[in-house]
Amino acid sequence: MRRSSPTPVSVPLMPPEMDALRSRPRHGESVAQRAGRAVRRAIASSPAAETAAVTETAYAIQQPVTTGRQISVTSIRGGAGKSTVAALLALTYAHYRADPVLAIEADPALGTLPHRLGAREVRWSGTDLAQIVDPSMLITDLTGYLIPFPGGGWLLPGSQGAIGTRLDIDTYRVVMTSLRRYFATTVVDCETLPAEVARTALVTTQARVLVSPATPEGVAATRSVLDWVGGLHPGMLPTTVVVLSHVSPDSGLDVRKATEHLGIGGATVLPLPYDRHLAAGGAIRTELLGERTLQAAARIAAEAMNRAVSRGPGRQRTGPGAPTAPGSTGRPAPDTHPSAAAPAAPHTDPSAPGPGHPTSYGAPSGYGAPGAYGAPVAPGHPTPYGGHPTAPADPHGGPPR
C-alpha cells in the first residue's frame, strides 16, 4: 500500500532535562495505611471470601472472545483521569490475558497515554499506520510499528506530541477496523466529549468506560452525558461503566448517592480510589500501586469485559471461562497468574465474519498467520508474559524501530 508521507523518526516523549524534575516514585499507600490493612486482615479477614472475589474477577477478565473486543475510554472534561484509567485497563488486560492486547491513543493533542504506559519515545502514530496497514500483513509485521508495554501489551500512540495534531474520523475507522482481527482486546483512549472521534467511539465499540471526577460538578456533567447517550441509543447504557475517579485523598463526595445518581439505564458505577503513585503522574508501575487501586482496576476491567462480550450485565457468559458467583462450586479455582488464561470453546458472536471471510483469530492459512488463542505462534510473535521480541524491520522500506 503506498505511503503518502515520509518515514517518521523517533522523538523522545520528554526532553532529557525534564527527567530532573521528577521525584522518586512513591508507593500508592503510605506505610501507616499498609500497616493498618495488614492488622485488619490478620484480625477480621475472610480468606474464603477474598479468594472467591479474586476468582470471579479473574474469570471475567480472562473469558474467551471470538472476535476482537474494543473498549473506549472517555470523559466529559480533561483532568478527570481518562488516560490513567485507560492505562490501568490496558495493563490489567495484558497481565491477565494470554492473547494480544492493544492500547490505542485516539487523543493525539498532547495525550498522556504513552507516558502512563512507560514509553520513552514515539515514532509511528495512528495516522502513519492507517497509510501502511494492509490485509495481507501478519501480526509480526504490525508489531514493528507498535511500542511494547509491561505485561505483554502493545501501544499505538496518537502523535509525536506536536501541538495541533488531529485524528480524523476516516483514519480512526481504518485503524480500528484493520487491527481488530489481530488483537483480542483493544483499549481506546479517546478525546473528551463531545469531540467527533469520542462520539464515534461510543457507538462503535462493544463497551465504553466513562470517567467522572469524584466531585459534585463532575457527577452532574457525567449524568448529562449519560442522559444524552440514553437518548441517542438506550441499548448503550447497559454496556457502559462509569468510573468515579478520586484525584485527592478526601473529595468530600457521597459516593453512595453519586452512584445512585449515575446508575441509570443499566450503567454500572465503580470507584477508583485516590492513589499517591497515580497522582504523581509518569509511568504506572503496578508494584507501587495501592492494594485498593489494584482491586478497583481489576474490577473495572472485569465489568468492562463482561459488557464487551455479553452486551449487557443481564446477559453475561455461561459455560467454561465465564465468571462464577462467589462461593459457587463445581470448578477448580483458576490460577490468577496471567498464564492461566486458557481459551474456552467460542460462542456465537453476531459480529463474527461470515462464511468465506477470514475469521478474526485463526482462519488465514500459512505460517505466522494470526492463530487461535492458545495455539502456538510463529517466531517473533509477542510472547504474552515473557517480554517482547526485537521489533522486526519496517516491512515497507523504513529502518527498524
Summary of the structure (lengths in Angstrom):
residues: 401
radius of gyration: 20.6
end to end distance: 19.6
largest distance: 65.8
contacts: 1286
relative contact order: 0.19
helix: 38%
strand: 12%
